[in-house]
Amino acid sequence: MVTFVIVREHALNTDGSRHLGYPAAAVVFAIGMAGTTLPTPLYGLYQRQIGFSELMVTVVFAVYAVAVITVLLLAGNYSDKVGRRPVLLCAMALSAASAGCFLLERGLPLLFAGRLLSGFAAGLLSGAATAAVIELAGPAQKARAGFAATAANMGGLGCGPLLSGLLAQYTPWPLALPFWVHLGLVAVASGITWFLPETVAEPQRWPRLAPQGMAVPPEVRSVFVPASVAAFAGFALLGLFTAVAPSFASQTLGVHNAAVTGAVVFSVFLASTFGQSLTQRFGARRALPAGCGILMAGLVLVASSLIAESLPLLILGALCGGTGQGLAFRAALTLVSGAAPAEHRGGTISAFFVVAYTGISVPVVGVGAIATWLGLRQAGLVFTGCVLLLAAGAGTYATLRPPPGA
């Protein structure tokens, strides 16, 4: 299990006070993202309790992704104006409200509300927390901070299903305790955020919201295109495991242990974090096509697991595909954030995540729709084939036209 330890790296402020550094911001990021995947191993329990189809599972998941995209489009650049810390505190409040909806859940309305609020929180975190982690690092720490930001994102997403799966399987309160634990973690993260230094030089006091849409500075666009396409393909794989893999494990493989389901989902995010750790060795320009190639191998293994109805092959596919996704994702984010001017960094990173979260939502809803017609296994094969072609295109593009940068 990826463990994030609160490291008190102090930086001397102009007034002589001491503040927490980028590892603390990474912990806040990880805790916030863990809350967004807590329900993953619990969908089967909700299905039996409420009664809804596999398509509805993907729709519930898509509500989260749509909320993320909406926030990124409407307020993706807001932390560039108001500051990173107020936006992070707002995200923590939304995350707590989401947990409250799941604790009070008695049917689909609160389930949708919980996912909606969780998506709002993730949308605020994606741009603001990534920028805060990178900006809190000193000049000699930028590479480690870049890894800390992406590892906190993927590691947090992976720890969510692992935590809830264990608590759901081995405690008497499967649908309550995971969210109570998360509320406690959110309280800790809020306390850390309160003491984080503000990295925006002249934050405004709650300026009027001015949606930027998908605005990307001209000097970033040559990097943004191959990076965002690779992110789309990688996040599509993550969406498959987060929304559909638990159902495949239970319906096709006969695996009904929530802890095992959570561990399978965790494995793809763990592998993603490992892949991110390799990016610096490759260099971002080479890591982008290399990650796409490894992602393709993982997709082939996932397709093979669907055909052979094999849990070991599914896990191998998660590990291989996750490694490729992580390698390409960190390279893409490094290139995009490095090319973006400081005054537009939060907004540019948010635009990058819009594309990524489109990849995690739209294809997964397609899987749910096809599953009602052809069945879950055939839908999964169609999905892996489409994403395989997309990853091949992104990798080829990045090889033939290497993006400028590190």
C-alpha positions in Angstrom: 0.0 0.0 0.0 1.2 3.4 -0.9 1.7 5.3 2.3 2.0 9.0 2.5 3.8 10.3 5.6 3.5 13.9 6.7 6.9 15.2 6.4 7.5 18.6 8.0 9.8 20.3 5.5 10.0 23.8 6.7 10.6 26.9 4.6 11.4 30.2 6.1 8.8 32.9 5.3 9.6 36.6 5.0 8.1 37.2 8.4 10.3 34.5 10.0 7.6 32.0 10.6 8.0 28.4 9.5 5.6 26.6 7.3 4.9 23.1 6.0 6.4 22.3 2.6 5.4 20.3 -0.5 5.2 16.8 1.1 2.4 18.1 3.4 0.5 19.5 0.4 0.9 16.1 -1.3 -0.7 14.4 1.8 -3.7 16.8 1.5 -3.9 15.9 -2.2 -3.8 12.2 -1.5 -6.5 12.3 1.2 -8.8 14.3 -1.0 -8.4 12.0 -3.9 -8.9 8.8 -1.8 -12.4 10.0 -0.9 -13.3 10.0 -4.6 -12.8 6.2 -5.0 -14.1 5.0 -1.7 -17.4 3.8 -3.1 -15.7 1.6 -5.8 -15.8 -1.8 -4.0 -19.2 -0.9 -2.5 -21.2 -0.6 -5.7 -22.2 -4.3 -5.5 -23.6 -3.7 -2.0 -25.5 -0.6 -3.2 -26.8 -2.6 -6.2 -28.3 -5.3 -3.9 -29.6 -2.7 -1.4 -31.1 -0.3 -3.9 -31.5 -2.4 -7.0 -30.0 -0.9 -10.2 -28.4 -2.1 -13.4 -24.7 -2.2 -14.5 -25.5 0.8 -16.7 -26.6 2.7 -13.7 -23.2 1.9 -12.0 -21.4 3.6 -14.9 -23.8 6.5 -14.9 -23.2 7.1 -11.1 -19.5 7.0 -11.9 -19.9 9.3 -14.8 -21.8 11.9 -12.6 -18.5 12.2 -10.7 -16.4 12.7 -13.8 -18.9 15.2 -15.3 -18.7 17.2 -12.0 -14.9 17.2 -12.2 -15.0 18.5 -15.8 -17.5 21.1 -15.0 -15.4 22.5 -12.1 -12.3 22.4 -14.2 -14.0 24.4 -17.0 -15.7 26.9 -14.8 -13.1 27.4 -12.0 -10.0 25.6 -13.2 -8.0 28.9 -13.1 -9.6 30.2 -9.9 -6.7 29.2 -7.6 -4.4 31.3 -9.9 -6.4 34.3 -8.6 -7.7 33.6 -5.1 -4.8 31.5 -4.0 -4.2 27.7 -3.6 -5.0 27.5 0.1 -8.6 28.8 0.0 -9.4 26.5 -2.9 -7.9 23.5 -1.1 -10.0 24.2 2.0 -13.1 24.5 -0.2 -12.3 21.1 -1.7 -12.0 19.5 1.8 -15.4 20.9 2.7 -16.9 19.4 -0.4 -15.2 16.1 0.3 -16.7 16.0 3.8 -20.2 16.9 2.4 -19.8 14.0 0.0 -19.0 11.5 2.8 -22.1 12.9 4.6 -24.3 12.0 1.7 -23.1 8.4 1.6 -23.6 8.1 5.4 -27.2 9.3 5.0 -27.8 7.3 1.8 -31.2 5.7 1.4 -31.4 5.5 -2.4 -30.1 6.8 -5.7 -30.6 10.5 -5.1 -28.1 10.8 -2.2 -25.8 8.4 -4.1 -25.8 10.8 -7.0 -25.4 13.8 -4.7 -22.4 12.2 -3.0 -20.7 11.5 -6.3 -21.5 15.0 -7.6 -19.9 16.6 -4.5 -17.0 14.3 -4.7 -16.4 15.3 -8.3 -16.5 19.0 -7.4 -13.9 18.3 -4.8 -11.6 16.4 -7.2 -12.0 19.2 -9.8 -10.8 21.8 -7.4 -8.0 19.6 -6.2 -6.7 18.5 -9.6 -5.4 21.9 -10.6 -4.9 23.7 -7.3 -3.2 20.9 -5.4 -0.9 19.9 -8.3 0.2 23.6 -8.6 0.6 24.0 -4.8 2.8 20.9 -4.5 5.1 22.0 -7.3 5.2 25.6 -6.2 6.0 24.8 -2.6 9.2 23.0 -3.6 12.6 24.7 -3.8 14.5 24.9 -7.1 16.4 21.7 -6.3 13.2 19.8 -5.4 11.1 20.4 -8.5 11.6 16.9 -9.9 10.7 15.2 -6.6 7.7 17.6 -6.2 6.4 16.7 -9.6 6.5 13.0 -8.7 4.9 13.8 -5.3 2.0 15.6 -7.0 1.2 12.8 -9.5 1.9 10.1 -6.9 -0.4 11.8 -4.5 -3.1 11.9 -7.1 -2.8 8.2 -8.3 -1.8 6.9 -4.8 -4.8 8.6 -3.2 -7.1 7.2 -5.9 -5.7 3.7 -5.3 -5.9 3.8 -1.5 -9.6 4.7 -1.5 -10.9 1.4 -2.8 -8.3 -0.6 -0.8 -9.4 1.1 2.5 -13.1 0.8 1.8 -12.8 -2.8 0.6 -11.0 -3.9 3.8 -13.4 -2.1 6.1 -16.5 -3.3 4.1 -15.3 -6.9 4.2 -14.0 -7.2 7.8 -16.1 -4.8 9.9 -19.8 -4.9 10.7 -20.5 -1.4 9.1 -19.5 -1.9 5.4 -21.4 1.1 4.1 -20.7 3.5 7.0 -17.2 3.0 8.5 -15.3 3.8 5.3 -16.9 7.3 5.2 -16.5 7.9 8.9 -12.7 7.1 8.6 -12.5 9.5 5.6 -14.2 12.3 7.5 -11.4 11.9 10.1 -8.8 12.1 7.4 -10.4 15.1 5.9 -10.3 16.9 9.3 -6.5 16.1 9.4 -6.0 17.4 5.9 -7.9 20.6 6.6 -5.7 21.3 9.6 -2.6 20.8 7.4 -4.0 23.0 4.7 -4.6 25.8 7.2 -0.9 26.0 7.9 0.3 25.7 4.3 2.0 28.8 2.9 0.2 30.6 0.0 2.2 30.3 -3.2 0.2 32.8 -5.3 2.1 36.1 -5.1 -0.9 38.5 -4.9 -4.1 36.6 -4.2 -7.3 38.4 -4.7 -10.1 38.4 -2.2 -12.8 36.2 -3.8 -12.7 37.7 -7.3 -15.7 37.2 -9.6 -15.7 33.8 -11.3 -14.5 34.1 -14.9 -14.7 30.7 -16.6 -11.8 30.1 -18.9 -13.2 27.0 -20.6 -10.4 25.1 -22.3 -8.1 28.0 -22.8 -4.5 26.9 -23.2 -1.7 29.5 -23.8 -0.3 29.4 -27.3 3.2 28.5 -26.2 1.9 25.3 -24.5 -0.2 23.9 -27.3 2.5 21.9 -29.1 3.1 20.1 -25.8 -0.6 19.9 -24.8 -1.9 17.9 -27.8 0.2 14.7 -27.5 0.2 14.9 -23.7 -3.5 15.2 -23.3 -4.3 12.4 -25.8 -2.0 10.1 -23.9 -3.7 11.1 -20.6 -7.1 10.4 -22.2 -6.1 6.8 -23.1 -4.5 6.2 -19.7 -7.4 7.5 -17.7 -9.8 5.4 -19.8 -8.0 2.3 -18.4 -8.3 3.7 -14.9 -12.0 4.3 -15.4 -12.5 0.7 -16.5 -11.0 -0.6 -13.4 -12.7 1.9 -11.1 -16.2 1.5 -12.5 -16.4 -1.9 -14.2 -13.7 -4.2 -12.9 -15.5 -4.9 -9.6 -18.6 -6.0 -11.5 -16.5 -8.2 -13.8 -14.8 -9.8 -10.8 -18.1 -10.7 -9.1 -20.3 -11.6 -12.1 -17.7 -13.4 -14.3 -15.0 -14.6 -11.9 -17.2 -15.2 -8.9 -15.1 -13.0 -6.6 -17.4 -11.5 -4.0 -14.8 -10.5 -1.4 -14.8 -6.7 -1.2 -11.2 -6.6 0.1 -10.0 -8.6 -3.0 -12.0 -6.3 -5.3 -10.5 -3.2 -3.6 -7.0 -4.7 -3.9 -7.5 -5.4 -7.7 -8.5 -1.7 -8.2 -5.6 -0.6 -5.9 -3.1 -2.6 -8.0 -3.7 -0.4 -11.1 -3.1 2.8 -9.1 -0.1 1.3 -7.3 1.4 0.4 -10.7 0.6 3.9 -11.9 2.6 5.3 -9.0 5.5 3.0 -9.8 5.4 4.0 -13.4 5.6 7.7 -12.4 8.8 6.9 -10.4 10.4 5.8 -13.7 9.6 8.9 -15.7 12.7 10.9 -14.6 15.0 8.0 -15.6 13.5 8.0 -19.1 13.1 11.8 -19.5 9.7 13.2 -20.1 10.0 13.2 -23.9 10.9 9.5 -24.1 8.6 8.5 -21.3 5.5 9.7 -23.1 5.7 7.2 -26.1 7.3 4.5 -23.9 4.4 4.7 -21.4 1.9 4.4 -24.3 3.6 1.3 -25.4 3.5 -0.3 -22.0 -0.2 0.8 -21.6 -1.0 -1.1 -24.9 0.6 -4.3 -23.5 -1.5 -3.9 -20.4 -4.7 -3.5 -22.5 -3.9 -6.7 -24.3 -3.6 -8.5 -21.0 -6.9 -7.1 -19.8 -8.6 -8.3 -23.0 -7.0 -11.7 -22.5 -8.4 -11.9 -19.0 -11.8 -11.2 -20.3 -11.6 -14.0 -22.8 -10.0 -16.5 -20.5 -12.0 -15.4 -17.4 -8.8 -15.2 -15.4 -8.3 -13.1 -12.3 -4.4 -13.5 -12.5 -4.5 -12.1 -16.0 -6.7 -9.2 -15.0 -4.2 -8.3 -12.2 -1.3 -8.6 -14.6 -3.2 -6.3 -17.0 -3.8 -3.8 -14.1 -0.1 -3.9 -13.2 1.2 -3.5 -16.7 -1.4 -1.0 -17.9 -1.1 1.0 -14.7 2.7 1.2 -15.1 2.3 2.5 -18.6 -0.4 4.9 -17.6 1.8 6.3 -14.8 4.9 6.6 -16.9 3.0 8.5 -19.6 0.9 10.6 -17.2 3.7 12.0 -15.2 5.6 12.8 -18.4 2.6 14.5 -19.8 2.0 16.6 -16.7 5.7 17.5 -16.4 5.8 18.7 -20.0 2.5 20.7 -19.7 3.2 22.3 -16.3 6.8 23.1 -17.3 5.7 24.8 -20.5 2.9 26.8 -18.9 3.7 30.4 -17.7 3.3 30.8 -13.9 0.3 33.1 -14.1 -1.6 30.5 -16.2 -0.2 27.3 -14.6 -3.3 26.3 -12.6 -5.6 26.9 -15.5 -3.4 25.0 -18.0 -3.2 22.0 -15.6 -6.9 22.1 -15.2 -7.4 22.0 -18.9 -5.1 19.0 -19.1 -7.3 17.3 -16.4 -10.5 18.1 -18.4 -9.2 15.9 -21.2 -8.0 13.2 -18.8 -11.4 13.1 -17.0 -13.2 13.0 -20.2 -11.3 9.8 -20.8 -12.3 8.3 -17.5 -16.0 9.0 -18.0 -17.2 8.8 -21.6 -15.7 5.4 -22.5 -16.9 3.9 -19.2 -20.5 4.9 -19.8 -20.1 3.4 -23.3 -19.1 0.1 -21.6 -22.1 0.2 -19.4 -24.4 0.8 -22.4 -22.9 -1.9 -24.5 -23.0 -4.3 -21.5 -26.8 -4.1 -21.4 -26.8 -5.2 -25.0 -23.9 -7.6 -25.5 -22.9 -8.4 -21.9 -20.1 -7.2 -19.7 -17.3 -9.3 -21.2 -18.0 -8.3 -24.8 -18.4 -4.7 -23.8 -15.0 -4.9 -22.1 -13.4 -6.3 -25.3 -14.8 -3.5 -27.4 -13.5 -1.0 -24.9 -10.0 -2.4 -24.7 -9.8 -2.5 -28.5 -10.8 1.2 -28.9 -8.4 2.4 -26.1 -5.6 0.2 -27.6 -6.0 2.1 -30.9 -6.0 5.4 -29.1 -2.9 4.6 -27.1 -1.1 3.5 -30.3 -2.0 6.7 -32.0 -0.8 8.8 -29.0 2.5 6.9 -28.8 3.2 7.1 -32.5 2.4 10.9 -32.5 4.8 11.5 -29.6 7.5 9.4 -31.3 7.3 11.1 -34.6 6.8 14.6 -33.2 8.5 14.7 -29.8 7.1 17.5 -27.7 9.6 20.2 -26.7 10.6 20.1 -23.0 12.5 17.9 -20.5 
